[in-house]
């Protein structure tokens, strides 16, 4: 919808490329700055690396409050995808109420599971981030878009199609290597 007109559609690929490069540069800048400021002792949660004091405590409290209030915004899209309800127009009130109750029960269960994982993996934040990145991030970034492009773009050249499959193979290798490395080194990644 944001690229509604043909002129906007023509500008989108270049704009998307510039935005992605800007994001990568900003991430690299902040990662390098944090590493330079805190050195090798940098923890996965940046707020845990702050020196003790009132300002650090205030930053940690503010960050905790921000995470607490943004959690519903982060979890809502995931729950919507996960819990697609089959409530149809014209159903009786009882069926509708029952479907809503089942949906809320499933959502509550998933949120409790997230809390359970967070509690028991609190000393392994780096490992959890790594396993999520390898198991979800790599397929979303390298595997799925290229396969979708091959399926949706029927008139692409054989060279482009093979390049897409090459990136998919790289993604599968990255997924397997990163996941395996994280799992094999799980106990050495504790930050407690």
N, C-alpha and C positions, 0 to 999 in steps of 0.2 A: 504494500500500500504506500510505503514511503517513496517508492520509485514508480509512480503511477504513470507518468507521461513517458513517451519514447525517448525524449531528450534526457530525462533523468535516468532511464534505464541504460542509456549509452554511457553516462557519466559514472554509473555505479561501480563497475569493476576497478577503475582507477582510484576512486574514492575509497573503496574497500581495501585495496592494497595499501594506500597511504595510512589509513586508520590502523590496520594490522601492524605495519612497521612502527608506527608511533607507540602502540601498546607494547610491542617487544622492546623498543628503546627505553620506555619509561620503566618497565619491569627490570631490565638489565641495569639501568641507572640506580634504582632503589636497592636492588640486590647488592650491587657493588658498593654503594654508599654504606649500607648496613654492615657488610662484611668488613669494609675499611674501618668503620667506627668501632666495631665490637670484636673483630678478629676471629680467630678459630673458635672461640667460646660462644659463638652465636647460637642460640637455641632456635628451634623451629618456630615457636611462638615468639615473635619479636618482643612483645611486652615483657616476657620473662627474662630478657637479656638487659633490661634497663637497670641502671644502678639503683640501689636502695635509696629511698627518700620520699618526701611528701609528693613531689611532682610525679615520680614514677607510679606511686600508688594511685594518684588522681587519674593518670593516663590509663592504668589497668582497670580502674573502676569504670571510667567512661567507656572503655572498649567493651567491657563486660555488659554494660547497659545497652550499648549499640548492638552487640550480638544478640542479646536477649530480645530486643524489639524488632530486629530484622529477621529473626528466625522464621516467623510466620510468612514473611514475604519470600524467603528462600524456599521454604518447604511447600508452599501452596502449589506452584506449577508442577513440582514432582508428584505431589499427591493427586493432582488433577489427571496427570497422565497415568499414574499407577492405578487409580481407583475409578476409572471410567464407569459411571453408573448407568444402568440400563433403565432409568426412569423415563417413561414415555409419556407424551401428552395424552390426556384422556384417561389416565389410570385413576383408580379410586383413591380416596384419601388414605385408606388403610394401607394399600400397596405402596403409595408414595411415602408415607411415614415409615413403613417397614424398610423400604429401600434406603431412605435417608439414615435410619438407625444403623443399618448394616454398613453403610459407607462410613459413618462416624466411628463405628466400632473398629473397622479396618484402619482408618486413619489414626485412631488412638493407639492401636497395636503397633503400627509402624513408627509412630513418634516414640513410644516406649522402647521399641527395639533400638532406635537411634540413641536414646538416653542410655540404654544398657551398654551399647558399643562404646559410647563416649566415656562412660564411667570406667570400664575395664581397659580401655585403650588410652587413657589420659597420659600415661607416661611414654606412649609410643606414637605421638602426634606425627612425627616425621615419617614413620612407617605407614601409618594410616593414609597420610597425604600421598606417599609414594605408591601405595597399592591402588588407591583411587585414581591417581594419575595414569598408572599403567593399565589398569583394568577398564577404566571408563574414558579417561582423557585421550589416550592413544587411539582407541577405535573411533571416537567421535572426531578426532582431528585428522587422522591419516587413513583410516579404513573406510568408514561409511561414506564420506563425501565423494571419494573416487569411485566407489561401486555405484553410488547413486548417479554420478555423472555418466558412467558407462551405460547404465540402464536408461536414463532419461534422454541423453543426447544420442539419437540414432544415427546422425549424419557426421559423426566425428571420424577423423582419420584413424587408420590402424596404428600409426605412431602414437597418437594421443591416447588411444585405448590401451596400448602396451605400457605407456608411461604411467597411466592410472593403475594398472595391475602391478607395475613395479613399486609404486608408492604403497599399495596395499600390502605387498610382500614385506617391504621395509617396516610397515606398521605392525604386521604380525610378528616379525622378529623382535621389534622393540617391545611389544606387549609381552612376549614370552620371556625375554631376557630381563626386563625390568621387574616383572612380577616374580620370577624365580629368584632373582637376586634379593629382592625385598623379603620374600618368605624365608630364604636360607639364612639371612642375616637379621632376622626379626629380633632376637634376644639382644643383639649388640646395639640395637638402635634405641634403647631406653634412655629417656632424658630425666629420669627421676632423681 
